[in-house]
Structures are given as C-alpha cells and as structure tokens.
Amino acid sequence: MKRFFLYASLMLLLASCATYTAEDGYKKISIPETTGLPETRYEEIVRINADKSAEAIENAKKEAEHRAALRREAEVNEYPEDLSTIVFPHIYTPLRTNQTKADGINTFEVLFLPLGYESLSEDDARRILSANEDISPDFVILTGSLENQVLGAKTAGWDAVTLEGGTVLHRPLLKEASESSATFFITSTKDIEIAPLSFAASLPATAEEATLWAETLTSDSTELETIKEAAEAMTDREKLIALSSASPSGEDWIEFTPFRYRSDLDFPVSGYFEEDGWLDAYRATHFSAETDGGITRRNGEVYERLDFLYSSEMIPVSAISYPVRGMTDTEGTFAVLAEFLVP
C-alpha cells in the first residue's frame, strides 16, 4: 500500500511540473524598454579602433613617401650663422635617419636635457652628451637658450628639429613639423607628436625664500597661456610635452615631504595638465612626493622638480632623474630619462 501511495505522489508531482512549459517561461521574461543610459565603453573602443585603423593606413602611406624623400634629398640644412634669422621649424638632417619599429607593443625612450640659459661652450656640450653615451634613447629633447639648443644638436650630430620652444633630436623618421611641435613615426602605422617648451626659472637658494617664491607662483599664470596654446595646437592622438617650467608641481608640494619648506600648494601649470588629463611621467611611475621628490634643479638649500614630461593617450612605463656632468656640477640641473608605451 505504501508503495502505491509513493508511486501516485510521484505521478502527481511530475504532472504538475509538466504543466510549466518553455512557452510559459518565455512569457514571464520582460525586456526593458530603452532607458536612455549612455553607450557602453565597448562601443567607444570599437569606434576608436576604427579611427586608428584609418589613421594607420594613412600613416603607412606617408611613412613610405618620407623614406623616398630622404633618399632623394641629401642636404644637411645647416643652422644659419645668425640664429636670429632662423625660421621655425628648422629641420637639421646630417644623418637622414629613418628608423621605425615593427608594429606590436611599442615603447620609446626620451632623454630630456634642460641646457639652461647660461651660454655653454663646445667643451660643455661634449661633456654633457658624453655623460649619456651609455644609453640609446629614441629622442633627446633640448630646452634652454636657442644658442645652447643649436650647439647641443650640432655636437650630437643627430637629425634634429628645432622648434619655438626647444629642439628634438630623433632616431625615428620625422613625419611633419610646425612651429611648435613635430610628429614622428614610431612604426609605419603609429606616430607621436612632441612639443618642447622652455621657460627661464629663478630658483631661490634658501628655505625661507623658497616659501615666498612658491606662494607667488600659486597665482602666476604667465607661462600658462603659452602652454595652453601649444597643447591645443597639437593634433595627434598620442602627444608628449617636454616642459622646462618656472613653476613646480602641485603634486610635489604637499604637507609631508623630506623638504621642510614645502606646504600644501597648488600651481596653475600643473593644475592645468592634471585637469586636462595629461600624465606626469615621473609622478605616474613613482610613489608620492612624500618619499620620492624626483629633483631636476638644485640651488643651495632648495631642491625642486621643474622639468616635466607630460603625455596624453600613452602609458608612462618608467622615469628617472639623475645628475649629469657639465649640467649638475655647474648649473645644478638634472637630466630626465623616461620610457613610454604607445598603444
């Protein structure tokens, strides 16, 4: 009898389950109406990749044209004797380099040498460049006086582009140049745009003077308009600004650092780059200024970072600042070496 009731219960259970069909399930599914929410990041990535593909095709054509032009045009295009007559951009081509890398996960290295505004001798220039002979960057960026930039370019013997704000020595092939920036092929389909900018800095020598100096700069936007103009004139997606500034970074001036004269201050120039989405290569690859100052200028008791590599749409991989014979021992200026990944 028990076995009969168990069998009957089982049949009833199966019968009740069978009444809920797939059709019933589908009827219970409700599809929400369009909500007006913003499009997904995936759709944006698809669109960006499509734009990059079109740009890559165009770049490949231009790269081939530029290589052919280099084979035809053999002139060095020397700098004029009277530098007041120079026309920007001045393209100096002693080597006619056309190095490009194979497409892939591509990186490039930049050496930044702020040569300052005190006149350098030929011996000074040779000493500075020879101090960096053990590295092989893709670009060397020179800022400071025009005379020092030209002396550095001629001493190095690299192909170079001298612009209004500085000089870019380069191994990759030059794509095009304007008065304020130059674009280079990293690969046949990838390019980057570089704009050097240089401003004379007056660094105080004591901690007391440094406090007053910094407070004055918090409301000084003298160089900001020039920087904005140069940044907004850049047209490439992947961009780099090499800046020798008269002002420190607000990311360095925080309450707790090894430098007791610093306090929590903001500065217009670094504030502009941060708000506009640029990455400070040194700060992006190091711990905060609490433990890592990244000094590029030194005067008496004052140690500051006034030379920056700001990038947009590229990934800073590493950055260091280090002393250079002929710069640090004479002017208290340090070099900056950084590596970037181009997506």
GUNU-699727 format. One record per residue (C-alpha): residue number from 1; x, y, z. Coordinates in steps of 0.2 Angstrom, whole numbers, plus 5000, padded with zeros to 4 digits. Layout:
BEGIN
PT   k    x    y    z
PT NUM    X    Y    Z
...
//
This chain:
BEGIN
PT   k    x    y    z
PT   1 5000 5000 5000
PT   2 5014 5012 5005
PT   3 5022 5008 4988
PT   4 5006 5013 4979
PT   5 5004 5030 4988
PT   6 5023 5034 4984
PT   7 5020 5030 4966
PT   8 5004 5040 4965
PT   9 5013 5055 4973
PT  10 5027 5054 4961
PT  11 5015 5054 4946
PT  12 5006 5070 4953
PT  13 5022 5079 4955
PT  14 5028 5075 4938
PT  15 5011 5080 4931
PT  16 5012 5097 4940
PT  17 5030 5100 4933
PT  18 5025 5096 4915
PT  19 5012 5110 4915
PT  20 5025 5123 4916
PT  21 5032 5124 4898
PT  22 5046 5133 4890
PT  23 5032 5144 4882
PT  24 5026 5149 4899
PT  25 5044 5153 4904
PT  26 5047 5164 4889
PT  27 5030 5173 4893
PT  28 5037 5178 4910
PT  29 5053 5186 4903
PT  30 5051 5205 4901
PT  31 5063 5215 4891
PT  32 5066 5233 4897
PT  33 5062 5247 4886
PT  34 5076 5259 4881
PT  35 5082 5268 4896
PT  36 5092 5282 4888
PT  37 5108 5277 4898
PT  38 5125 5282 4890
PT  39 5133 5270 4877
PT  40 5145 5257 4884
PT  41 5164 5258 4884
PT  42 5165 5244 4872
PT  43 5156 5254 4859
PT  44 5168 5268 4861
PT  45 5183 5256 4860
PT  46 5176 5250 4843
PT  47 5174 5267 4837
PT  48 5192 5272 4842
PT  49 5199 5257 4834
PT  50 5191 5260 4818
PT  51 5198 5278 4818
PT  52 5215 5271 4822
PT  53 5214 5259 4808
PT  54 5211 5273 4796
PT  55 5225 5283 4803
PT  56 5236 5268 4802
PT  57 5233 5266 4784
PT  58 5237 5284 4780
PT  59 5252 5284 4791
PT  60 5259 5269 4781
PT  61 5257 5279 4765
PT  62 5266 5294 4772
PT  63 5280 5284 4780
PT  64 5284 5276 4763
PT  65 5284 5294 4755
PT  66 5295 5301 4768
PT  67 5308 5287 4766
PT  68 5308 5290 4747
PT  69 5310 5309 4750
PT  70 5325 5306 4762
PT  71 5334 5296 4748
PT  72 5332 5310 4736
PT  73 5336 5325 4747
PT  74 5354 5324 4753
PT  75 5356 5342 4760
PT  76 5361 5343 4779
PT  77 5351 5360 4780
PT  78 5364 5368 4792
PT  79 5359 5381 4805
PT  80 5361 5399 4800
PT  81 5376 5408 4807
PT  82 5365 5422 4813
PT  83 5352 5412 4824
PT  84 5340 5427 4824
PT  85 5336 5423 4806
PT  86 5331 5405 4810
PT  87 5314 5400 4803
PT  88 5304 5388 4814
PT  89 5303 5373 4811
PT  90 5322 5371 4806
PT  91 5325 5353 4801
PT  92 5343 5348 4803
PT  93 5347 5332 4794
PT  94 5366 5326 4795
PT  95 5361 5308 4796
PT  96 5344 5307 4787
PT  97 5338 5294 4799
PT  98 5323 5284 4795
PT  99 5322 5271 4810
PT 100 5305 5264 4813
PT 101 5300 5249 4823
PT 102 5289 5234 4819
PT 103 5271 5235 4824
PT 104 5267 5227 4841
PT 105 5268 5233 4859
PT 106 5279 5248 4855
PT 107 5289 5258 4868
PT 108 5301 5273 4865
PT 109 5313 5281 4876
PT 110 5316 5300 4879
PT 111 5331 5309 4886
PT 112 5327 5326 4892
PT 113 5341 5338 4894
PT 114 5337 5356 4901
PT 115 5353 5366 4895
PT 116 5348 5382 4903
PT 117 5351 5400 4898
PT 118 5369 5402 4903
PT 119 5380 5401 4887
PT 120 5388 5383 4885
PT 121 5405 5381 4877
PT 122 5408 5367 4865
PT 123 5418 5358 4878
PT 124 5402 5359 4890
PT 125 5391 5352 4876
PT 126 5403 5337 4873
PT 127 5404 5334 4891
PT 128 5385 5333 4894
PT 129 5382 5322 4879
PT 130 5397 5310 4883
PT 131 5390 5308 4900
PT 132 5375 5300 4892
PT 133 5384 5289 4879
PT 134 5379 5273 4888
PT 135 5361 5275 4884
PT 136 5352 5275 4867
PT 137 5336 5284 4868
PT 138 5324 5287 4853
PT 139 5323 5305 4857
PT 140 5334 5318 4865
PT 141 5325 5334 4869
PT 142 5335 5350 4872
PT 143 5327 5366 4881
PT 144 5336 5382 4886
PT 145 5343 5396 4875
PT 146 5342 5394 4856
PT 147 5361 5395 4856
PT 148 5363 5381 4868
PT 149 5350 5370 4859
PT 150 5359 5373 4842
PT 151 5376 5369 4850
PT 152 5369 5353 4858
PT 153 5361 5347 4841
PT 154 5377 5351 4831
PT 155 5388 5342 4844
PT 156 5377 5327 4845
PT 157 5376 5325 4826
PT 158 5359 5318 4826
PT 159 5345 5323 4815
PT 160 5335 5337 4824
PT 161 5320 5348 4823
PT 162 5322 5365 4831
PT 163 5305 5372 4836
PT 164 5300 5388 4845
PT 165 5301 5380 4862
PT 166 5315 5368 4861
PT 167 5325 5355 4850
PT 168 5320 5337 4847
PT 169 5335 5325 4842
PT 170 5327 5310 4834
PT 171 5331 5292 4828
PT 172 5313 5288 4822
PT 173 5308 5296 4805
PT 174 5301 5313 4805
PT 175 5283 5314 4798
PT 176 5279 5333 4799
PT 177 5283 5348 4809
PT 178 5275 5365 4813
PT 179 5282 5380 4823
PT 180 5278 5372 4840
PT 181 5278 5353 4838
PT 182 5284 5339 4827
PT 183 5277 5322 4823
PT 184 5287 5306 4821
PT 185 5284 5288 4815
PT 186 5287 5275 4829
PT 187 5281 5262 4817
PT 188 5275 5263 4800
PT 189 5257 5265 4807
PT 190 5260 5273 4823
PT 191 5265 5291 4826
PT 192 5268 5303 4841
PT 193 5268 5322 4842
PT 194 5281 5331 4853
PT 195 5281 5349 4859
PT 196 5295 5356 4869
PT 197 5293 5371 4879
PT 198 5306 5381 4889
PT 199 5304 5395 4902
PT 200 5318 5403 4912
PT 201 5317 5399 4930
PT 202 5324 5408 4945
PT 203 5326 5396 4959
PT 204 5329 5403 4977
PT 205 5343 5397 4987
PT 206 5336 5396 5005
PT 207 5321 5388 5013
PT 208 5314 5405 5018
PT 209 5315 5412 5001
PT 210 5308 5396 4993
PT 211 5292 5398 5003
PT 212 5289 5415 4997
PT 213 5294 5410 4979
PT 214 5281 5396 4979
PT 215 5267 5407 4986
PT 216 5270 5420 4972
PT 217 5269 5406 4959
PT 218 5252 5400 4965
PT 219 5243 5415 4957
PT 220 5256 5417 4942
PT 221 5249 5411 4926
PT 222 5262 5420 4915
PT 223 5268 5404 4906
PT 224 5251 5395 4907
PT 225 5243 5404 4891
PT 226 5259 5399 4881
PT 227 5257 5381 4887
PT 228 5238 5380 4883
PT 229 5241 5387 4866
PT 230 5254 5374 4862
PT 231 5244 5360 4869
PT 232 5228 5365 4860
PT 233 5238 5366 4843
PT 234 5243 5348 4844
PT 235 5233 5337 4833
PT 236 5239 5319 4835
PT 237 5231 5307 4847
PT 238 5247 5302 4856
PT 239 5256 5318 4862
PT 240 5271 5322 4873
PT 241 5275 5339 4880
PT 242 5293 5341 4887
PT 243 5292 5356 4899
PT 244 5306 5366 4907
PT 245 5295 5377 4919
PT 246 5297 5391 4930
PT 247 5285 5383 4942
PT 248 5285 5367 4952
PT 249 5271 5354 4953
PT 250 5257 5354 4965
PT 251 5259 5335 4966
PT 252 5276 5338 4974
PT 253 5271 5352 4986
PT 254 5261 5343 4999
PT 255 5262 5343 5018
PT 256 5273 5329 5021
PT 257 5290 5328 5011
PT 258 5308 5327 5015
PT 259 5309 5346 5011
PT 260 5303 5356 5026
PT 261 5300 5372 5017
PT 262 5286 5364 5006
PT 263 5267 5365 5011
PT 264 5251 5360 5003
PT 265 5250 5372 4987
PT 266 5243 5371 4970
PT 267 5251 5379 4955
PT 268 5242 5384 4938
PT 269 5253 5375 4926
PT 270 5252 5358 4934
PT 271 5234 5360 4939
PT 272 5230 5363 4920
PT 273 5239 5347 4915
PT 274 5230 5337 4928
PT 275 5213 5344 4924
PT 276 5216 5341 4905
PT 277 5220 5323 4908
PT 278 5239 5323 4904
PT 279 5250 5311 4914
PT 280 5266 5317 4923
PT 281 5278 5303 4918
PT 282 5288 5305 4934
PT 283 5274 5306 4946
PT 284 5264 5292 4937
PT 285 5278 5280 4939
PT 286 5284 5284 4957
PT 287 5277 5284 4974
PT 288 5271 5301 4980
PT 289 5282 5316 4984
PT 290 5282 5311 5002
PT 291 5296 5298 4998
PT 292 5301 5302 4981
PT 293 5305 5320 4975
PT 294 5312 5317 4958
PT 295 5323 5333 4958
PT 296 5328 5341 4942
PT 297 5335 5358 4949
PT 298 5346 5362 4964
PT 299 5351 5379 4972
PT 300 5358 5380 4989
PT 301 5345 5373 5001
PT 302 5332 5371 4988
PT 303 5328 5356 4978
PT 304 5314 5356 4965
PT 305 5307 5347 4950
PT 306 5305 5360 4936
PT 307 5307 5348 4921
PT 308 5292 5338 4916
PT 309 5287 5325 4903
PT 310 5268 5326 4901
PT 311 5260 5313 4890
PT 312 5242 5310 4883
PT 313 5235 5294 4877
PT 314 5251 5285 4881
PT 315 5257 5275 4896
PT 316 5272 5280 4906
PT 317 5282 5265 4909
PT 318 5297 5272 4919
PT 319 5305 5289 4923
PT 320 5321 5294 4932
PT 321 5330 5310 4935
PT 322 5349 5309 4938
PT 323 5365 5321 4938
PT 324 5375 5324 4923
PT 325 5392 5330 4922
PT 326 5393 5348 4914
PT 327 5375 5352 4920
PT 328 5373 5346 4938
PT 329 5390 5351 4944
PT 330 5389 5368 4935
PT 331 5371 5374 4935
PT 332 5363 5362 4947
PT 333 5352 5354 4933
PT 334 5347 5336 4931
PT 335 5343 5325 4916
PT 336 5326 5316 4915
PT 337 5325 5299 4906
PT 338 5308 5291 4903
PT 339 5300 5277 4893
PT 340 5283 5277 4886
PT 341 5271 5263 4879
PT 342 5262 5268 4863
PT 343 5245 5258 4862
//
